Amino acid sequence: MTVPPEAGGAGYRLVEDADLRGRNTFGVPARARLLVEVDTLQAIPALLGSDRLREASLMPLGSGSNLLFAADPDAVLLSIRADAMAIVAERDPRHVVFRAEAGAGWHACVLRSLALGLGGLENLALVPGTVGASPIQNIGAYGVELDSRVHEVEAWDRDTRRMVRLSREACGFGYRDSRFKREPDRWLVTAVEFALSREPVLVLDYAGLRDELAAAPGSTRSAADVADAVCRIRRRKLPDPAVIGNAGSFFKNPVVPGAQARQLLATHPGMPVFGAADGRSKLSAAWLIDACGWKGHRDGDAGVSATHALVLVNHGGAQGRDLLALARRIAASVQDRFGVALQPEPRIVGACW
């Protein structure tokens, strides 16, 4: 049966032939044959158990801040709008479990935790996206990775058709990676619980963060002060998607064998190199791209930010395939000059990297 362009049931809405230009921060045109908007988590079991969606290919859609539509998605898009946030457990007088539903904006989640006097998420302030997307990508910024703050993740398991809770260890987190990212057809993240503290140990070692705090008059180095400092730095460095279409950092920082990093450093003494696990080294993708001359480059309306070489931008009329073509050219030039392979951070829909 064909549903009207907008229809639904208790706690959800169905939108056919949905326009996705305003639902991705690159602002590229795309359409979905069916978009499902879920307002309450209680609606999910019946909705995903329905005849229409039980076997359908599903693609979760948050704020669209970490994807690139290179073509129209060949899947039913599901957007969770439920956004409740609250402390749900007291682990001891100092430590609590803070729960946020998947539809909450990530920055709103950080601000809510700070308003409750909780620390732990402050370094992740102003990261775009939703709470539901955060464990999929295992977001990280300014010296903190999300997995270090996760208590449990609640998700709908399409294999067993039930709601489950996964411990941090069960989530299979890695650098910008997770079990949810590797098994996209199985999991729908519905909420995340964070282990936070009323007396946080602040993480201030990331380059520039201490200086930013020191330059702020009246700063007491509280968790809220750290969040404010991170926001100021991010606003200076990264273009606002509301002003020019972008998805933040487009490439992951590559991790290479230690011997390769030492060879590169001998040839390029100014190259930033950071320690990583198992004797490997992490390189700065921004430095590599900038060294290849891409910062500020523009091909039609597809370009690279003039302020941050990691950020691809849509000057207004770029298609997703235009941005993908530019990204591939950038990666090829880095491979040719440095012998280092770059991998995209956003999910690419409708094409393979």
C-alpha positions as CSV (number, residue, x, y, z in Angstrom):
1,M,0.0,0.0,0.0
2,T,1.3,3.5,-0.9
3,V,1.3,5.9,2.1
4,P,0.6,9.6,1.7
5,P,3.7,11.8,1.4
6,E,3.4,12.3,5.2
7,A,1.7,9.6,7.3
8,G,2.5,7.6,10.4
9,G,1.3,6.1,13.7
10,A,1.8,6.4,17.4
11,G,5.2,8.0,18.0
12,Y,6.5,8.1,14.4
13,R,5.9,9.7,10.9
14,L,6.5,8.4,7.4
15,V,7.7,10.7,4.7
16,E,7.9,9.5,1.1
17,D,10.2,11.0,-1.5
18,A,11.9,13.0,1.3
19,D,14.1,15.9,0.3
20,L,17.5,15.5,2.1
21,R,19.3,18.7,1.1
22,G,18.4,20.3,4.4
23,R,19.2,17.1,6.3
24,N,22.9,17.0,5.5
25,T,25.4,19.6,6.6
26,F,27.2,19.6,3.2
27,G,23.9,20.8,1.8
28,V,24.1,18.6,-1.3
29,P,20.9,17.5,-3.0
30,A,19.6,14.0,-2.4
31,R,16.2,12.3,-1.9
32,A,15.0,9.2,0.0
33,R,12.2,7.1,-1.2
34,L,11.1,6.8,2.5
35,L,12.1,8.6,5.6
36,V,10.8,7.4,9.0
37,E,10.9,10.0,11.9
38,V,10.6,8.4,15.3
39,D,9.5,10.6,18.2
40,T,9.4,8.0,21.0
41,L,11.7,5.1,21.6
42,Q,8.7,3.0,22.6
43,A,7.5,3.0,19.0
44,I,10.6,1.3,17.7
45,P,9.8,-2.4,18.3
46,A,6.4,-2.3,16.6
47,L,7.6,0.0,13.8
48,L,10.7,-2.1,12.9
49,G,8.6,-5.3,13.3
50,S,6.1,-4.1,10.8
51,D,5.7,-5.9,7.4
52,R,7.0,-2.8,5.6
53,L,10.2,-2.4,7.6
54,R,11.1,-5.8,9.0
55,E,13.3,-6.8,6.1
56,A,14.0,-3.3,4.7
57,S,17.5,-2.0,4.4
58,L,17.7,0.8,7.0
59,M,20.1,3.7,7.3
60,P,20.1,5.8,10.5
61,L,20.1,9.5,9.9
62,G,21.0,12.0,12.6
63,S,21.8,15.6,11.8
64,G,23.6,14.5,8.6
65,S,26.9,16.1,9.9
66,N,29.0,13.0,9.2
67,L,28.0,11.8,5.8
68,L,28.2,12.7,2.1
69,F,25.4,11.8,-0.3
70,A,27.2,10.9,-3.5
71,A,23.9,9.6,-4.8
72,D,20.4,9.0,-3.5
73,P,20.4,6.4,-0.7
74,D,19.1,3.0,-1.6
75,A,17.6,2.4,1.9
76,V,14.8,3.5,4.2
77,L,16.2,6.4,6.3
78,L,15.3,6.3,10.0
79,S,15.7,9.4,12.1
80,I,15.3,9.2,15.9
81,R,14.0,12.5,17.3
82,A,13.6,11.4,21.0
83,D,16.0,13.6,23.0
84,A,15.4,13.1,26.7
85,M,18.5,13.5,29.0
86,A,18.8,12.7,32.7
87,I,21.0,11.3,35.4
88,V,19.8,7.7,35.8
89,A,22.1,6.2,38.4
90,E,24.4,7.3,41.2
91,R,27.5,5.0,41.2
92,D,28.9,6.7,44.3
93,P,28.8,10.3,45.7
94,R,31.1,11.5,43.0
95,H,30.3,9.3,39.9
96,V,27.0,9.1,38.0
97,V,25.5,7.6,34.9
98,F,24.0,10.2,32.6
99,R,21.7,9.0,29.9
100,A,20.8,10.8,26.6
101,E,18.4,9.5,23.9
102,A,19.7,9.2,20.4
103,G,17.9,12.3,18.9
104,A,19.5,14.8,21.3
105,G,22.0,17.1,19.7
106,W,25.5,16.2,20.8
107,H,26.5,19.8,21.9
108,A,23.1,20.0,23.7
109,C,24.1,16.8,25.6
110,V,27.4,18.3,26.6
111,L,25.8,21.5,27.8
112,R,23.1,19.6,29.8
113,S,25.8,17.5,31.5
114,L,27.7,20.6,32.5
115,A,24.5,22.3,33.8
116,L,24.1,19.3,36.1
117,G,27.6,19.8,37.4
118,L,29.1,16.9,35.6
119,G,32.4,16.6,33.9
120,G,33.8,14.3,31.3
121,L,32.3,15.5,28.0
122,E,33.7,19.1,28.1
123,N,36.5,18.4,25.5
124,L,33.9,17.2,23.1
125,A,31.9,20.5,23.1
126,L,30.6,21.8,19.8
127,V,31.3,18.5,18.0
128,P,28.4,18.4,15.4
129,G,25.9,15.6,15.2
130,T,23.5,13.7,17.5
131,V,24.0,11.5,20.5
132,G,23.0,8.5,18.5
133,A,25.8,9.0,16.0
134,S,28.5,9.6,18.6
135,P,29.3,5.9,19.5
136,I,29.0,4.8,15.8
137,Q,31.9,7.1,14.9
138,N,33.5,7.0,18.3
139,I,33.9,10.8,18.2
140,G,36.9,12.4,19.7
141,A,38.4,15.9,20.1
142,Y,41.0,17.8,22.2
143,G,42.5,14.7,23.8
144,V,39.3,12.8,24.7
145,E,37.7,9.9,22.9
146,L,34.1,9.1,23.4
147,D,34.7,5.4,24.4
148,S,36.5,6.6,27.5
149,R,33.3,8.1,28.7
150,V,30.7,5.5,27.7
151,H,29.0,3.4,30.4
152,E,26.6,1.4,28.1
153,V,25.0,1.9,24.7
154,E,21.3,1.0,24.2
155,A,20.4,-0.3,20.7
156,W,17.8,-2.1,18.7
157,D,19.3,-5.4,17.5
158,R,17.7,-6.2,14.1
159,D,19.1,-9.8,14.2
160,T,17.2,-10.7,17.4
161,R,14.5,-8.0,17.1
162,R,14.9,-6.7,20.6
163,M,16.4,-3.8,22.6
164,V,19.8,-4.6,24.1
165,R,22.4,-2.9,26.2
166,L,26.0,-3.2,25.3
167,S,28.9,-2.5,27.7
168,R,31.7,-0.3,26.6
169,E,33.8,-3.4,25.9
170,A,31.1,-5.0,23.8
171,C,30.9,-1.9,21.5
172,G,34.2,-2.8,19.9
173,F,35.5,0.8,19.8
174,G,38.5,1.8,17.8
175,Y,39.8,5.1,16.3
176,R,36.8,6.6,14.7
177,D,35.3,3.1,14.6
178,S,32.9,0.8,16.5
179,R,30.9,-2.3,16.2
180,F,28.0,-0.2,15.1
181,K,29.9,1.2,12.2
182,R,31.2,-2.2,11.1
183,E,27.8,-3.8,11.4
184,P,25.5,-1.0,10.1
185,D,22.7,-3.3,9.0
186,R,22.3,-4.8,12.5
187,W,22.3,-2.0,15.0
188,L,20.2,1.1,15.6
189,V,21.6,3.1,18.5
190,T,18.7,4.5,20.6
191,A,20.4,6.0,23.7
192,V,23.9,6.3,25.2
193,E,24.8,6.2,28.9
194,F,27.9,8.1,30.0
195,A,30.0,7.6,33.1
196,L,30.6,11.1,34.4
197,S,31.9,12.7,37.5
198,R,31.1,15.6,39.8
199,E,34.8,16.1,40.4
200,P,36.3,15.5,36.9
201,V,40.0,15.2,36.1
202,L,40.4,17.7,33.4
203,V,42.3,16.8,30.2
204,L,44.3,19.8,29.1
205,D,47.3,18.4,27.2
206,Y,46.0,18.9,23.7
207,A,47.9,21.6,21.9
208,G,46.7,25.1,22.5
209,L,44.1,24.2,25.1
210,R,46.1,25.4,28.2
211,D,47.0,28.6,26.4
212,E,43.3,29.3,25.5
213,L,42.3,28.8,29.1
214,A,45.1,31.0,30.4
215,A,44.1,33.8,28.0
216,A,40.5,33.8,29.2
217,P,39.9,36.4,32.0
218,G,38.4,34.9,35.1
219,S,38.9,31.3,34.1
220,T,38.9,28.8,37.0
221,R,39.7,25.8,34.9
222,S,36.4,24.1,35.6
223,A,34.8,21.7,33.2
224,A,32.6,24.5,31.9
225,D,35.7,26.7,31.3
226,V,37.3,23.9,29.3
227,A,34.1,23.5,27.2
228,D,34.1,27.3,26.5
229,A,37.8,27.2,25.5
230,V,37.2,24.3,23.1
231,C,34.2,26.1,21.6
232,R,36.4,29.2,21.0
233,I,39.1,27.2,19.3
234,R,36.7,25.3,17.2
235,R,34.9,28.4,16.0
236,R,38.2,30.0,15.0
237,K,39.4,26.9,13.1
238,L,36.3,25.3,11.6
239,P,33.7,26.8,9.2
240,D,30.1,26.9,10.4
241,P,27.9,24.5,8.3
242,A,25.1,27.1,8.7
243,V,27.3,29.5,6.7
244,I,29.1,27.1,4.2
245,G,28.3,23.5,3.7
246,N,30.8,21.1,5.3
247,A,31.0,17.9,7.5
248,G,33.9,18.9,9.6
249,S,37.1,16.9,9.3
250,F,36.8,14.9,6.1
251,F,39.8,12.6,6.6
252,K,41.0,10.6,9.5
253,N,44.5,11.1,10.9
254,P,46.4,8.2,9.3
255,V,48.2,5.7,11.6
256,V,51.4,4.2,10.2
257,P,54.2,1.9,11.3
258,G,56.7,3.7,13.6
259,A,59.5,3.0,11.1
260,Q,57.6,4.8,8.3
261,A,56.9,7.8,10.5
262,R,60.6,8.1,11.4
263,Q,61.5,8.0,7.8
264,L,59.0,10.7,6.9
265,L,60.1,12.8,9.9
266,A,63.8,12.6,8.7
267,T,62.7,14.0,5.3
268,H,60.1,16.4,6.6
269,P,61.4,17.7,10.1
270,G,58.3,19.8,10.7
271,M,55.8,17.0,10.3
272,P,53.7,16.5,13.4
273,V,53.9,12.9,14.6
274,F,52.1,11.5,17.6
275,G,52.5,8.2,19.4
276,A,49.8,5.5,18.8
277,A,49.2,1.9,20.0
278,D,51.5,-1.0,19.2
279,G,54.5,1.1,18.3
280,R,52.7,2.9,15.5
281,S,52.5,6.6,14.9
282,K,49.6,8.9,14.1
283,L,50.2,11.6,11.5
284,S,48.3,14.9,11.0
285,A,46.1,14.5,7.9
286,A,45.7,18.3,7.9
287,W,49.5,18.8,7.7
288,L,49.8,16.3,4.9
289,I,47.0,17.9,2.8
290,D,48.3,21.5,3.5
291,A,51.8,20.4,2.4
292,C,50.3,19.3,-0.9
293,G,48.9,22.8,-1.4
294,W,45.2,22.0,-1.1
295,K,44.1,24.6,1.6
296,G,41.7,27.1,0.0
297,H,41.6,25.1,-3.3
298,R,38.3,25.3,-5.2
299,D,36.9,23.2,-8.2
300,G,33.7,24.9,-9.1
301,D,31.6,24.9,-5.9
302,A,33.5,22.0,-4.3
303,G,36.5,23.2,-2.3
304,V,38.8,23.0,0.7
305,S,38.4,25.4,3.6
306,A,40.9,28.3,3.6
307,T,41.2,28.0,7.3
308,H,41.5,24.2,7.8
309,A,42.9,21.8,5.2
310,L,40.9,18.8,6.6
311,V,37.6,20.4,5.8
312,L,35.9,20.1,2.4
313,V,33.3,22.7,1.7
314,N,30.3,23.2,-0.6
315,H,30.3,26.8,-1.8
316,G,26.7,26.4,-2.7
317,G,26.0,24.3,-5.8
318,A,28.3,21.3,-5.5
319,Q,26.9,17.8,-5.9
320,G,28.0,15.0,-3.6
321,R,29.9,13.4,-6.4
322,D,31.9,16.7,-7.0
323,L,33.0,16.7,-3.4
324,L,33.9,13.0,-3.6
325,A,36.0,13.5,-6.7
326,L,37.9,16.3,-5.0
327,A,38.5,14.2,-1.9
328,R,39.9,11.4,-4.1
329,R,42.3,13.8,-5.8
330,I,43.5,15.1,-2.5
331,A,44.1,11.6,-1.2
332,A,45.9,10.6,-4.4
333,S,48.3,13.6,-4.0
334,V,49.1,12.7,-0.4
335,Q,49.7,9.1,-1.4
336,D,52.0,10.1,-4.3
337,R,54.1,12.6,-2.2
338,F,54.2,10.9,1.2
339,G,53.2,7.2,0.6
340,V,50.4,7.6,3.1
341,A,46.9,6.5,2.4
342,L,44.1,8.8,3.7
343,Q,40.7,7.4,4.6
344,P,37.5,9.5,4.8
345,E,35.8,10.1,8.2
346,P,32.2,10.7,7.0
347,R,30.1,7.9,5.7
348,I,29.9,8.0,1.9
349,V,26.4,7.1,0.6
350,G,25.9,5.9,-2.9
351,A,29.6,5.3,-3.7
352,C,32.7,3.4,-2.5
353,W,35.8,5.2,-1.4
